Amino acid sequence: MKRHFISLLLCLFVISFQRGTFSAEKKHQNEEIVATVNGKKITQEDIASRLETFKNTDTETLTTIKQEIIDQLITDILLEEFIDRQGLVVASEEIEREVDQVRGNMTGNQKNAGQSLEKVLASIGSNMGEFKRSIKHSLALEKYFNNKLDDRTLEKYFDGNKNLFNGESVKVSHILIDTRNMKAQEELSHALEQIKSIKKEIDQGTAFDEMANKYSDCPSAQNGGDLGFIQRKGNLAKSFLDTAFSLRIGQVSEPVQTEYGYHLIKVTEKKEGVNVKFGDVKGKVRLAVLDEETLKLLSQLYKAAQIVINR
């Protein structure tokens, strides 16, 4: 049976940002412990090795990339521990089979013509070792959740969430005030006041893309905050998606809070959904249920873990 786990794999693995600059740290700095997860260390060297690909970036974007890398490394440790505890075994042949499938998909895709998988991975600051580890995690989780992926469960999920699979989409732009590195309530309150002030200026007639370019902490700022078309089922936070799909074309939301910070969201275009049958989208439904169960599991693992991040 053909597996439908690639989106989950990318969710667990790919950190895609605009390329930027990174100057290699000195050796003694690389040995610094950035975080510990259940006693396991994440060092500055672990992060530096993943940042070497990114050149010519600004400080804010580099900070965001570093945080995403730390989050990914923490997730990797938690998943490895969970897979070991559950006794989930993924054979090397299974991993190689999936790598070959990805290579085959790339060969048939004109967009990737002439690019090897290794080059694509290098372009996003990764390598084959990390990619195979992500495949292992995805396959192990698929085995773990297999009993929740039977047809009856999938069809029930489809019946309750048809709007996730009918192709409905909206084109959105956003402005982000990043609060991930803010700990003091005073800082968080200031961030909320800042996003409210930006909203007020937009309501008074200042162009949304102008304000995004000036204030947003997201790399999309240089494009006026444009994120392109999004669907109801994706890697964005539920609060972000729910708000985006509730807006009229041209409407700007009130501040929306996610794990990244405070957002203002604007919908610039909409595409209506079409009638779909379960059999036509069964693979997507299966992946959606797997994604949802994985996110629940990760939340539980984070809550139970002893995680210390050294600032």
ChimeraX commands (.cxc) that place a marker at each C-alpha (Angstrom):
marker #1 position 0.00,0.00,0.00 radius 0.5
marker #1 position 1.34,3.39,-0.97 radius 0.5
marker #1 position 2.09,5.48,2.09 radius 0.5
marker #1 position 0.79,9.02,2.46 radius 0.5
marker #1 position 3.16,10.35,5.09 radius 0.5
marker #1 position 5.33,12.85,3.19 radius 0.5
marker #1 position 3.53,15.93,4.55 radius 0.5
marker #1 position 3.91,14.61,8.08 radius 0.5
marker #1 position 7.56,13.94,7.37 radius 0.5
marker #1 position 8.08,17.49,6.17 radius 0.5
marker #1 position 6.17,18.84,9.16 radius 0.5
marker #1 position 8.55,16.99,11.48 radius 0.5
marker #1 position 11.65,17.75,9.47 radius 0.5
marker #1 position 11.81,20.64,7.01 radius 0.5
marker #1 position 12.93,24.04,8.25 radius 0.5
marker #1 position 12.56,26.26,5.22 radius 0.5
marker #1 position 13.54,29.89,5.44 radius 0.5
marker #1 position 15.11,32.45,3.20 radius 0.5
marker #1 position 18.81,31.84,3.07 radius 0.5
marker #1 position 20.87,34.10,5.25 radius 0.5
marker #1 position 24.30,34.67,6.71 radius 0.5
marker #1 position 25.88,32.83,9.53 radius 0.5
marker #1 position 29.42,33.25,10.78 radius 0.5
marker #1 position 30.85,30.08,12.32 radius 0.5
marker #1 position 31.21,30.26,16.08 radius 0.5
marker #1 position 34.49,29.61,17.78 radius 0.5
marker #1 position 35.07,26.07,18.97 radius 0.5
marker #1 position 34.58,26.81,22.65 radius 0.5
marker #1 position 31.30,28.53,21.85 radius 0.5
marker #1 position 30.15,25.53,19.81 radius 0.5
marker #1 position 30.58,23.32,22.88 radius 0.5
marker #1 position 28.12,25.45,24.84 radius 0.5
marker #1 position 25.04,23.58,26.03 radius 0.5
marker #1 position 22.01,25.34,24.56 radius 0.5
marker #1 position 19.38,22.99,25.98 radius 0.5
marker #1 position 18.88,19.68,27.73 radius 0.5
marker #1 position 15.98,17.31,27.07 radius 0.5
marker #1 position 15.49,14.62,29.69 radius 0.5
marker #1 position 19.22,14.94,30.38 radius 0.5
marker #1 position 20.28,14.81,26.73 radius 0.5
marker #1 position 22.33,17.79,25.56 radius 0.5
marker #1 position 21.83,20.08,22.58 radius 0.5
marker #1 position 25.01,22.07,21.95 radius 0.5
marker #1 position 25.81,25.23,20.05 radius 0.5
marker #1 position 27.68,23.00,17.58 radius 0.5
marker #1 position 24.47,21.09,16.81 radius 0.5
marker #1 position 22.85,24.39,15.84 radius 0.5
marker #1 position 25.87,25.89,14.07 radius 0.5
marker #1 position 26.21,22.91,11.75 radius 0.5
marker #1 position 22.64,23.49,10.54 radius 0.5
marker #1 position 23.06,27.23,10.12 radius 0.5
marker #1 position 26.10,27.10,7.85 radius 0.5
marker #1 position 23.87,26.94,4.77 radius 0.5
marker #1 position 22.13,30.23,5.52 radius 0.5
marker #1 position 23.96,33.29,4.31 radius 0.5
marker #1 position 23.22,37.03,4.09 radius 0.5
marker #1 position 20.32,37.07,6.52 radius 0.5
marker #1 position 19.36,39.75,8.97 radius 0.5
marker #1 position 19.69,39.25,12.71 radius 0.5
marker #1 position 15.95,38.82,13.34 radius 0.5
marker #1 position 15.58,36.11,10.70 radius 0.5
marker #1 position 18.66,34.32,12.00 radius 0.5
marker #1 position 17.21,34.35,15.51 radius 0.5
marker #1 position 13.98,32.83,14.18 radius 0.5
marker #1 position 15.90,30.12,12.32 radius 0.5
marker #1 position 17.91,29.27,15.45 radius 0.5
marker #1 position 14.73,28.89,17.49 radius 0.5
marker #1 position 13.15,26.63,14.86 radius 0.5
marker #1 position 16.27,24.45,14.83 radius 0.5
marker #1 position 16.25,24.15,18.63 radius 0.5
marker #1 position 12.56,23.19,18.52 radius 0.5
marker #1 position 13.29,20.56,15.87 radius 0.5
marker #1 position 16.20,19.08,17.83 radius 0.5
marker #1 position 14.02,18.85,20.94 radius 0.5
marker #1 position 11.30,17.10,18.91 radius 0.5
marker #1 position 13.85,14.66,17.48 radius 0.5
marker #1 position 15.04,13.66,20.96 radius 0.5
marker #1 position 11.49,13.21,22.28 radius 0.5
marker #1 position 10.47,11.09,19.29 radius 0.5
marker #1 position 13.60,8.91,19.50 radius 0.5
marker #1 position 12.89,8.26,23.18 radius 0.5
marker #1 position 9.23,7.47,22.50 radius 0.5
marker #1 position 10.02,5.11,19.60 radius 0.5
marker #1 position 12.55,3.25,21.78 radius 0.5
marker #1 position 10.10,2.96,24.69 radius 0.5
marker #1 position 7.40,1.58,22.44 radius 0.5
marker #1 position 9.77,-0.92,20.83 radius 0.5
marker #1 position 8.88,0.35,17.36 radius 0.5
marker #1 position 11.28,-1.07,14.78 radius 0.5
marker #1 position 11.90,0.48,11.36 radius 0.5
marker #1 position 14.22,-1.57,9.14 radius 0.5
marker #1 position 16.87,0.16,7.05 radius 0.5
marker #1 position 15.24,-1.38,3.97 radius 0.5
marker #1 position 12.00,0.47,4.76 radius 0.5
marker #1 position 13.85,3.76,5.03 radius 0.5
marker #1 position 15.76,3.21,1.77 radius 0.5
marker #1 position 12.52,2.33,0.01 radius 0.5
marker #1 position 11.02,5.67,1.00 radius 0.5
marker #1 position 14.17,7.55,-0.01 radius 0.5
marker #1 position 13.98,5.88,-3.43 radius 0.5
marker #1 position 10.33,6.89,-3.71 radius 0.5
marker #1 position 11.19,10.52,-2.96 radius 0.5
marker #1 position 13.97,10.42,-5.56 radius 0.5
marker #1 position 11.53,8.98,-8.08 radius 0.5
marker #1 position 8.97,11.69,-7.37 radius 0.5
marker #1 position 11.66,14.33,-7.87 radius 0.5
marker #1 position 12.71,12.82,-11.19 radius 0.5
marker #1 position 9.15,13.07,-12.45 radius 0.5
marker #1 position 8.76,16.65,-11.27 radius 0.5
marker #1 position 9.91,19.27,-13.78 radius 0.5
marker #1 position 10.35,21.79,-10.97 radius 0.5
marker #1 position 13.16,19.66,-9.52 radius 0.5
marker #1 position 14.70,18.69,-12.87 radius 0.5
marker #1 position 18.48,18.44,-12.61 radius 0.5
marker #1 position 18.52,18.65,-8.81 radius 0.5
marker #1 position 19.55,15.73,-6.66 radius 0.5
marker #1 position 17.86,15.01,-3.35 radius 0.5
marker #1 position 21.15,15.80,-1.62 radius 0.5
marker #1 position 21.24,19.27,-3.22 radius 0.5
marker #1 position 17.65,20.00,-2.23 radius 0.5
marker #1 position 18.38,18.97,1.36 radius 0.5
marker #1 position 21.54,21.08,1.45 radius 0.5
marker #1 position 19.57,24.09,0.20 radius 0.5
marker #1 position 17.39,23.99,3.33 radius 0.5
marker #1 position 20.30,23.41,5.70 radius 0.5
marker #1 position 19.95,19.66,6.07 radius 0.5
marker #1 position 21.52,16.40,4.90 radius 0.5
marker #1 position 20.68,12.80,4.11 radius 0.5
marker #1 position 21.29,11.61,7.68 radius 0.5
marker #1 position 18.68,13.99,9.09 radius 0.5
marker #1 position 16.27,13.15,6.28 radius 0.5
marker #1 position 16.53,9.41,6.97 radius 0.5
marker #1 position 15.99,10.00,10.67 radius 0.5
marker #1 position 12.79,11.89,9.84 radius 0.5
marker #1 position 11.64,9.04,7.61 radius 0.5
marker #1 position 12.29,6.63,10.49 radius 0.5
marker #1 position 10.17,8.79,12.81 radius 0.5
marker #1 position 7.33,9.01,10.28 radius 0.5
marker #1 position 7.25,5.29,9.59 radius 0.5
marker #1 position 7.43,4.44,13.29 radius 0.5
marker #1 position 4.53,6.78,14.09 radius 0.5
marker #1 position 2.51,5.33,11.24 radius 0.5
marker #1 position 2.99,1.88,12.75 radius 0.5
marker #1 position 2.10,3.13,16.22 radius 0.5
marker #1 position -1.14,4.77,15.05 radius 0.5
marker #1 position -2.06,2.03,12.59 radius 0.5
marker #1 position -5.11,0.91,14.59 radius 0.5
marker #1 position -6.51,4.46,14.30 radius 0.5
marker #1 position -6.21,4.48,10.52 radius 0.5
marker #1 position -8.89,1.91,9.61 radius 0.5
marker #1 position -11.52,2.85,7.03 radius 0.5
marker #1 position -14.33,3.29,9.56 radius 0.5
marker #1 position -12.31,5.80,11.60 radius 0.5
marker #1 position -11.14,7.64,8.50 radius 0.5
marker #1 position -14.62,7.91,7.00 radius 0.5
marker #1 position -16.03,9.21,10.28 radius 0.5
marker #1 position -13.31,11.87,10.36 radius 0.5
marker #1 position -14.05,12.78,6.73 radius 0.5
marker #1 position -17.79,13.17,7.41 radius 0.5
marker #1 position -17.05,15.60,10.23 radius 0.5
marker #1 position -14.37,17.58,8.38 radius 0.5
marker #1 position -15.34,17.72,4.69 radius 0.5
marker #1 position -14.23,21.33,4.43 radius 0.5
marker #1 position -10.64,20.17,5.01 radius 0.5
marker #1 position -10.64,18.15,1.80 radius 0.5
marker #1 position -12.83,20.03,-0.70 radius 0.5
marker #1 position -10.07,22.33,-1.94 radius 0.5
marker #1 position -11.44,25.48,-0.29 radius 0.5
marker #1 position -8.59,27.97,0.12 radius 0.5
marker #1 position -7.89,31.61,0.88 radius 0.5
marker #1 position -4.99,33.83,-0.05 radius 0.5
marker #1 position -3.68,35.57,3.04 radius 0.5
marker #1 position -1.16,38.12,4.18 radius 0.5
marker #1 position -0.12,38.61,7.78 radius 0.5
marker #1 position 1.88,40.79,10.13 radius 0.5
marker #1 position 3.68,39.03,12.97 radius 0.5
marker #1 position 5.06,40.40,16.20 radius 0.5
marker #1 position 7.22,37.48,17.39 radius 0.5
marker #1 position 6.95,36.82,21.14 radius 0.5
marker #1 position 8.76,33.47,21.39 radius 0.5
marker #1 position 11.76,34.94,23.17 radius 0.5
marker #1 position 9.67,37.11,25.49 radius 0.5
marker #1 position 9.33,35.92,29.08 radius 0.5
marker #1 position 8.35,38.98,31.09 radius 0.5
marker #1 position 4.67,39.97,31.14 radius 0.5
marker #1 position 5.75,43.54,30.43 radius 0.5
marker #1 position 7.31,42.45,27.13 radius 0.5
marker #1 position 4.23,40.46,26.13 radius 0.5
marker #1 position 1.92,43.34,26.98 radius 0.5
marker #1 position 4.06,45.68,24.90 radius 0.5
marker #1 position 3.90,43.28,21.94 radius 0.5
marker #1 position 0.10,43.18,22.18 radius 0.5
marker #1 position -0.09,46.97,22.31 radius 0.5
marker #1 position 2.22,47.17,19.29 radius 0.5
marker #1 position 0.04,44.88,17.16 radius 0.5
marker #1 position -3.06,46.85,18.23 radius 0.5
marker #1 position -1.33,50.09,17.22 radius 0.5
marker #1 position -0.47,48.63,13.81 radius 0.5
marker #1 position -4.11,47.55,13.36 radius 0.5
marker #1 position -5.25,51.07,14.21 radius 0.5
marker #1 position -2.98,52.58,11.54 radius 0.5
marker #1 position -4.31,50.12,8.96 radius 0.5
marker #1 position -7.90,50.95,9.92 radius 0.5
marker #1 position -7.04,54.62,9.39 radius 0.5
marker #1 position -5.90,53.94,5.84 radius 0.5
marker #1 position -2.25,52.87,5.88 radius 0.5
marker #1 position -1.64,50.02,3.41 radius 0.5
marker #1 position -1.38,46.54,4.95 radius 0.5
marker #1 position 1.64,45.56,2.84 radius 0.5
marker #1 position 3.43,48.76,3.85 radius 0.5
marker #1 position 2.91,48.02,7.55 radius 0.5
marker #1 position 3.96,44.38,7.06 radius 0.5
marker #1 position 7.17,45.45,5.36 radius 0.5
marker #1 position 7.89,47.89,8.17 radius 0.5
marker #1 position 6.92,45.93,11.29 radius 0.5
marker #1 position 6.43,42.19,10.65 radius 0.5
marker #1 position 8.94,39.74,12.15 radius 0.5
marker #1 position 8.13,37.11,9.52 radius 0.5
marker #1 position 10.38,36.68,6.43 radius 0.5
marker #1 position 7.21,37.27,4.37 radius 0.5
marker #1 position 7.49,40.94,5.37 radius 0.5
marker #1 position 9.52,41.72,2.25 radius 0.5
marker #1 position 6.53,40.55,0.19 radius 0.5
marker #1 position 4.07,42.68,2.12 radius 0.5
marker #1 position 3.25,39.75,4.40 radius 0.5
marker #1 position 1.92,37.60,1.55 radius 0.5
marker #1 position 1.73,33.88,2.45 radius 0.5
marker #1 position -0.08,32.82,-0.72 radius 0.5
marker #1 position -3.05,30.42,-0.69 radius 0.5
marker #1 position -3.64,28.27,2.38 radius 0.5
marker #1 position -6.13,25.45,3.02 radius 0.5
marker #1 position -8.01,24.59,6.18 radius 0.5
marker #1 position -5.73,21.63,6.82 radius 0.5
marker #1 position -2.13,22.73,7.12 radius 0.5
marker #1 position 0.80,23.35,9.40 radius 0.5
marker #1 position -0.47,26.74,10.56 radius 0.5
marker #1 position -1.95,27.16,14.03 radius 0.5
marker #1 position -5.67,26.39,14.40 radius 0.5
marker #1 position -6.41,29.91,15.67 radius 0.5
marker #1 position -4.70,31.34,12.57 radius 0.5
marker #1 position -6.61,29.06,10.18 radius 0.5
marker #1 position -9.97,29.56,11.89 radius 0.5
marker #1 position -9.59,33.33,11.71 radius 0.5
marker #1 position -8.38,33.35,8.09 radius 0.5
marker #1 position -11.36,31.34,6.87 radius 0.5
marker #1 position -13.82,33.52,8.78 radius 0.5
marker #1 position -12.70,36.77,7.10 radius 0.5
marker #1 position -14.20,38.50,4.08 radius 0.5
marker #1 position -11.98,39.47,1.16 radius 0.5
marker #1 position -10.13,42.65,2.12 radius 0.5
marker #1 position -10.95,42.33,5.82 radius 0.5
marker #1 position -8.18,42.60,8.41 radius 0.5
marker #1 position -8.51,40.56,11.60 radius 0.5
marker #1 position -8.15,41.66,15.17 radius 0.5
marker #1 position -4.89,40.43,16.80 radius 0.5
marker #1 position -4.63,36.63,16.77 radius 0.5
marker #1 position -2.29,34.83,19.16 radius 0.5
marker #1 position -0.34,31.69,18.22 radius 0.5
marker #1 position 2.79,30.04,19.61 radius 0.5
marker #1 position 4.80,32.42,17.40 radius 0.5
marker #1 position 3.28,35.64,18.68 radius 0.5
marker #1 position 0.57,38.10,17.65 radius 0.5
marker #1 position -0.73,38.24,14.07 radius 0.5
marker #1 position -2.89,40.50,11.97 radius 0.5
marker #1 position -4.39,38.53,9.08 radius 0.5
marker #1 position -5.81,39.83,5.81 radius 0.5
marker #1 position -7.62,37.75,3.19 radius 0.5
marker #1 position -7.02,38.98,-0.37 radius 0.5
marker #1 position -8.67,36.20,-2.42 radius 0.5
marker #1 position -10.86,33.11,-1.97 radius 0.5
marker #1 position -11.34,29.83,-3.85 radius 0.5
marker #1 position -14.54,27.95,-3.13 radius 0.5
marker #1 position -14.49,24.23,-2.39 radius 0.5
marker #1 position -16.04,21.46,-4.50 radius 0.5
marker #1 position -18.06,18.35,-3.69 radius 0.5
marker #1 position -15.79,15.44,-2.80 radius 0.5
marker #1 position -16.33,11.78,-1.92 radius 0.5
marker #1 position -14.40,9.86,0.72 radius 0.5
marker #1 position -12.95,7.42,-1.79 radius 0.5
marker #1 position -11.46,10.27,-3.81 radius 0.5
marker #1 position -9.53,11.74,-0.87 radius 0.5
marker #1 position -8.98,8.72,1.38 radius 0.5
marker #1 position -5.20,9.17,1.27 radius 0.5
marker #1 position -5.48,12.79,2.36 radius 0.5
marker #1 position -7.90,11.86,5.13 radius 0.5
marker #1 position -5.50,9.19,6.37 radius 0.5
marker #1 position -2.66,11.69,6.44 radius 0.5
marker #1 position -4.82,14.28,8.24 radius 0.5
marker #1 position -5.71,11.81,11.00 radius 0.5
marker #1 position -2.07,10.78,11.29 radius 0.5
marker #1 position -1.00,14.43,11.51 radius 0.5
marker #1 position -3.59,15.15,14.19 radius 0.5
marker #1 position -2.66,12.15,16.31 radius 0.5
marker #1 position 1.04,13.01,15.97 radius 0.5
marker #1 position 0.50,16.57,17.15 radius 0.5
marker #1 position -1.45,15.29,20.17 radius 0.5
marker #1 position 1.38,12.88,20.97 radius 0.5
marker #1 position 4.04,15.57,20.64 radius 0.5
marker #1 position 2.08,17.83,22.97 radius 0.5
marker #1 position 1.97,15.05,25.56 radius 0.5
marker #1 position 5.68,14.32,25.17 radius 0.5
marker #1 position 6.59,17.99,25.64 radius 0.5
marker #1 position 4.44,18.28,28.77 radius 0.5
marker #1 position 5.98,15.17,30.33 radius 0.5
marker #1 position 9.59,16.01,29.41 radius 0.5
marker #1 position 12.16,17.88,31.46 radius 0.5
marker #1 position 13.34,20.55,29.06 radius 0.5
marker #1 position 15.80,23.26,30.05 radius 0.5
marker #1 position 16.76,25.94,27.52 radius 0.5
marker #1 position 19.76,28.11,28.39 radius 0.5
marker #1 position 19.33,31.65,27.14 radius 0.5
marker link #1:1,2 radius 0.2
marker link #1:2,3 radius 0.2
marker link #1:3,4 radius 0.2
marker link #1:4,5 radius 0.2
marker link #1:5,6 radius 0.2
marker link #1:6,7 radius 0.2
marker link #1:7,8 radius 0.2
marker link #1:8,9 radius 0.2
marker link #1:9,10 radius 0.2
marker link #1:10,11 radius 0.2
marker link #1:11,12 radius 0.2
marker link #1:12,13 radius 0.2
marker link #1:13,14 radius 0.2
marker link #1:14,15 radius 0.2
marker link #1:15,16 radius 0.2
marker link #1:16,17 radius 0.2
marker link #1:17,18 radius 0.2
marker link #1:18,19 radius 0.2
marker link #1:19,20 radius 0.2
marker link #1:20,21 radius 0.2
marker link #1:21,22 radius 0.2
marker link #1:22,23 radius 0.2
marker link #1:23,24 radius 0.2
marker link #1:24,25 radius 0.2
marker link #1:25,26 radius 0.2
marker link #1:26,27 radius 0.2
marker link #1:27,28 radius 0.2
marker link #1:28,29 radius 0.2
marker link #1:29,30 radius 0.2
marker link #1:30,31 radius 0.2
marker link #1:31,32 radius 0.2
marker link #1:32,33 radius 0.2
marker link #1:33,34 radius 0.2
marker link #1:34,35 radius 0.2
marker link #1:35,36 radius 0.2
marker link #1:36,37 radius 0.2
marker link #1:37,38 radius 0.2
marker link #1:38,39 radius 0.2
marker link #1:39,40 radius 0.2
marker link #1:40,41 radius 0.2
marker link #1:41,42 radius 0.2
marker link #1:42,43 radius 0.2
marker link #1:43,44 radius 0.2
marker link #1:44,45 radius 0.2
marker link #1:45,46 radius 0.2
marker link #1:46,47 radius 0.2
marker link #1:47,48 radius 0.2
marker link #1:48,49 radius 0.2
marker link #1:49,50 radius 0.2
marker link #1:50,51 radius 0.2
marker link #1:51,52 radius 0.2
marker link #1:52,53 radius 0.2
marker link #1:53,54 radius 0.2
marker link #1:54,55 radius 0.2
marker link #1:55,56 radius 0.2
marker link #1:56,57 radius 0.2
marker link #1:57,58 radius 0.2
marker link #1:58,59 radius 0.2
marker link #1:59,60 radius 0.2
marker link #1:60,61 radius 0.2
marker link #1:61,62 radius 0.2
marker link #1:62,63 radius 0.2
marker link #1:63,64 radius 0.2
marker link #1:64,65 radius 0.2
marker link #1:65,66 radius 0.2
marker link #1:66,67 radius 0.2
marker link #1:67,68 radius 0.2
marker link #1:68,69 radius 0.2
marker link #1:69,70 radius 0.2
marker link #1:70,71 radius 0.2
marker link #1:71,72 radius 0.2
marker link #1:72,73 radius 0.2
marker link #1:73,74 radius 0.2
marker link #1:74,75 radius 0.2
marker link #1:75,76 radius 0.2
marker link #1:76,77 radius 0.2
marker link #1:77,78 radius 0.2
marker link #1:78,79 radius 0.2
marker link #1:79,80 radius 0.2
marker link #1:80,81 radius 0.2
marker link #1:81,82 radius 0.2
marker link #1:82,83 radius 0.2
marker link #1:83,84 radius 0.2
marker link #1:84,85 radius 0.2
marker link #1:85,86 radius 0.2
marker link #1:86,87 radius 0.2
marker link #1:87,88 radius 0.2
marker link #1:88,89 radius 0.2
marker link #1:89,90 radius 0.2
marker link #1:90,91 radius 0.2
marker link #1:91,92 radius 0.2
marker link #1:92,93 radius 0.2
marker link #1:93,94 radius 0.2
marker link #1:94,95 radius 0.2
marker link #1:95,96 radius 0.2
marker link #1:96,97 radius 0.2
marker link #1:97,98 radius 0.2
marker link #1:98,99 radius 0.2
marker link #1:99,100 radius 0.2
marker link #1:100,101 radius 0.2
marker link #1:101,102 radius 0.2
marker link #1:102,103 radius 0.2
marker link #1:103,104 radius 0.2
marker link #1:104,105 radius 0.2
marker link #1:105,106 radius 0.2
marker link #1:106,107 radius 0.2
marker link #1:107,108 radius 0.2
marker link #1:108,109 radius 0.2
marker link #1:109,110 radius 0.2
marker link #1:110,111 radius 0.2
marker link #1:111,112 radius 0.2
marker link #1:112,113 radius 0.2
marker link #1:113,114 radius 0.2
marker link #1:114,115 radius 0.2
marker link #1:115,116 radius 0.2
marker link #1:116,117 radius 0.2
marker link #1:117,118 radius 0.2
marker link #1:118,119 radius 0.2
marker link #1:119,120 radius 0.2
marker link #1:120,121 radius 0.2
marker link #1:121,122 radius 0.2
marker link #1:122,123 radius 0.2
marker link #1:123,124 radius 0.2
marker link #1:124,125 radius 0.2
marker link #1:125,126 radius 0.2
marker link #1:126,127 radius 0.2
marker link #1:127,128 radius 0.2
marker link #1:128,129 radius 0.2
marker link #1:129,130 radius 0.2
marker link #1:130,131 radius 0.2
marker link #1:131,132 radius 0.2
marker link #1:132,133 radius 0.2
marker link #1:133,134 radius 0.2
marker link #1:134,135 radius 0.2
marker link #1:135,136 radius 0.2
marker link #1:136,137 radius 0.2
marker link #1:137,138 radius 0.2
marker link #1:138,139 radius 0.2
marker link #1:139,140 radius 0.2
marker link #1:140,141 radius 0.2
marker link #1:141,142 radius 0.2
marker link #1:142,143 radius 0.2
marker link #1:143,144 radius 0.2
marker link #1:144,145 radius 0.2
marker link #1:145,146 radius 0.2
marker link #1:146,147 radius 0.2
marker link #1:147,148 radius 0.2
marker link #1:148,149 radius 0.2
marker link #1:149,150 radius 0.2
marker link #1:150,151 radius 0.2
marker link #1:151,152 radius 0.2
marker link #1:152,153 radius 0.2
marker link #1:153,154 radius 0.2
marker link #1:154,155 radius 0.2
marker link #1:155,156 radius 0.2
marker link #1:156,157 radius 0.2
marker link #1:157,158 radius 0.2
marker link #1:158,159 radius 0.2
marker link #1:159,160 radius 0.2
marker link #1:160,161 radius 0.2
marker link #1:161,162 radius 0.2
marker link #1:162,163 radius 0.2
marker link #1:163,164 radius 0.2
marker link #1:164,165 radius 0.2
marker link #1:165,166 radius 0.2
marker link #1:166,167 radius 0.2
marker link #1:167,168 radius 0.2
marker link #1:168,169 radius 0.2
marker link #1:169,170 radius 0.2
marker link #1:170,171 radius 0.2
marker link #1:171,172 radius 0.2
marker link #1:172,173 radius 0.2
marker link #1:173,174 radius 0.2
marker link #1:174,175 radius 0.2
marker link #1:175,176 radius 0.2
marker link #1:176,177 radius 0.2
marker link #1:177,178 radius 0.2
marker link #1:178,179 radius 0.2
marker link #1:179,180 radius 0.2
marker link #1:180,181 radius 0.2
marker link #1:181,182 radius 0.2
marker link #1:182,183 radius 0.2
marker link #1:183,184 radius 0.2
marker link #1:184,185 radius 0.2
marker link #1:185,186 radius 0.2
marker link #1:186,187 radius 0.2
marker link #1:187,188 radius 0.2
marker link #1:188,189 radius 0.2
marker link #1:189,190 radius 0.2
marker link #1:190,191 radius 0.2
marker link #1:191,192 radius 0.2
marker link #1:192,193 radius 0.2
marker link #1:193,194 radius 0.2
marker link #1:194,195 radius 0.2
marker link #1:195,196 radius 0.2
marker link #1:196,197 radius 0.2
marker link #1:197,198 radius 0.2
marker link #1:198,199 radius 0.2
marker link #1:199,200 radius 0.2
marker link #1:200,201 radius 0.2
marker link #1:201,202 radius 0.2
marker link #1:202,203 radius 0.2
marker link #1:203,204 radius 0.2
marker link #1:204,205 radius 0.2
marker link #1:205,206 radius 0.2
marker link #1:206,207 radius 0.2
marker link #1:207,208 radius 0.2
marker link #1:208,209 radius 0.2
marker link #1:209,210 radius 0.2
marker link #1:210,211 radius 0.2
marker link #1:211,212 radius 0.2
marker link #1:212,213 radius 0.2
marker link #1:213,214 radius 0.2
marker link #1:214,215 radius 0.2
marker link #1:215,216 radius 0.2
marker link #1:216,217 radius 0.2
marker link #1:217,218 radius 0.2
marker link #1:218,219 radius 0.2
marker link #1:219,220 radius 0.2
marker link #1:220,221 radius 0.2
marker link #1:221,222 radius 0.2
marker link #1:222,223 radius 0.2
marker link #1:223,224 radius 0.2
marker link #1:224,225 radius 0.2
marker link #1:225,226 radius 0.2
marker link #1:226,227 radius 0.2
marker link #1:227,228 radius 0.2
marker link #1:228,229 radius 0.2
marker link #1:229,230 radius 0.2
marker link #1:230,231 radius 0.2
marker link #1:231,232 radius 0.2
marker link #1:232,233 radius 0.2
marker link #1:233,234 radius 0.2
marker link #1:234,235 radius 0.2
marker link #1:235,236 radius 0.2
marker link #1:236,237 radius 0.2
marker link #1:237,238 radius 0.2
marker link #1:238,239 radius 0.2
marker link #1:239,240 radius 0.2
marker link #1:240,241 radius 0.2
marker link #1:241,242 radius 0.2
marker link #1:242,243 radius 0.2
marker link #1:243,244 radius 0.2
marker link #1:244,245 radius 0.2
marker link #1:245,246 radius 0.2
marker link #1:246,247 radius 0.2
marker link #1:247,248 radius 0.2
marker link #1:248,249 radius 0.2
marker link #1:249,250 radius 0.2
marker link #1:250,251 radius 0.2
marker link #1:251,252 radius 0.2
marker link #1:252,253 radius 0.2
marker link #1:253,254 radius 0.2
marker link #1:254,255 radius 0.2
marker link #1:255,256 radius 0.2
marker link #1:256,257 radius 0.2
marker link #1:257,258 radius 0.2
marker link #1:258,259 radius 0.2
marker link #1:259,260 radius 0.2
marker link #1:260,261 radius 0.2
marker link #1:261,262 radius 0.2
marker link #1:262,263 radius 0.2
marker link #1:263,264 radius 0.2
marker link #1:264,265 radius 0.2
marker link #1:265,266 radius 0.2
marker link #1:266,267 radius 0.2
marker link #1:267,268 radius 0.2
marker link #1:268,269 radius 0.2
marker link #1:269,270 radius 0.2
marker link #1:270,271 radius 0.2
marker link #1:271,272 radius 0.2
marker link #1:272,273 radius 0.2
marker link #1:273,274 radius 0.2
marker link #1:274,275 radius 0.2
marker link #1:275,276 radius 0.2
marker link #1:276,277 radius 0.2
marker link #1:277,278 radius 0.2
marker link #1:278,279 radius 0.2
marker link #1:279,280 radius 0.2
marker link #1:280,281 radius 0.2
marker link #1:281,282 radius 0.2
marker link #1:282,283 radius 0.2
marker link #1:283,284 radius 0.2
marker link #1:284,285 radius 0.2
marker link #1:285,286 radius 0.2
marker link #1:286,287 radius 0.2
marker link #1:287,288 radius 0.2
marker link #1:288,289 radius 0.2
marker link #1:289,290 radius 0.2
marker link #1:290,291 radius 0.2
marker link #1:291,292 radius 0.2
marker link #1:292,293 radius 0.2
marker link #1:293,294 radius 0.2
marker link #1:294,295 radius 0.2
marker link #1:295,296 radius 0.2
marker link #1:296,297 radius 0.2
marker link #1:297,298 radius 0.2
marker link #1:298,299 radius 0.2
marker link #1:299,300 radius 0.2
marker link #1:300,301 radius 0.2
marker link #1:301,302 radius 0.2
marker link #1:302,303 radius 0.2
marker link #1:303,304 radius 0.2
marker link #1:304,305 radius 0.2
marker link #1:305,306 radius 0.2
marker link #1:306,307 radius 0.2
marker link #1:307,308 radius 0.2
marker link #1:308,309 radius 0.2
marker link #1:309,310 radius 0.2
marker link #1:310,311 radius 0.2
view
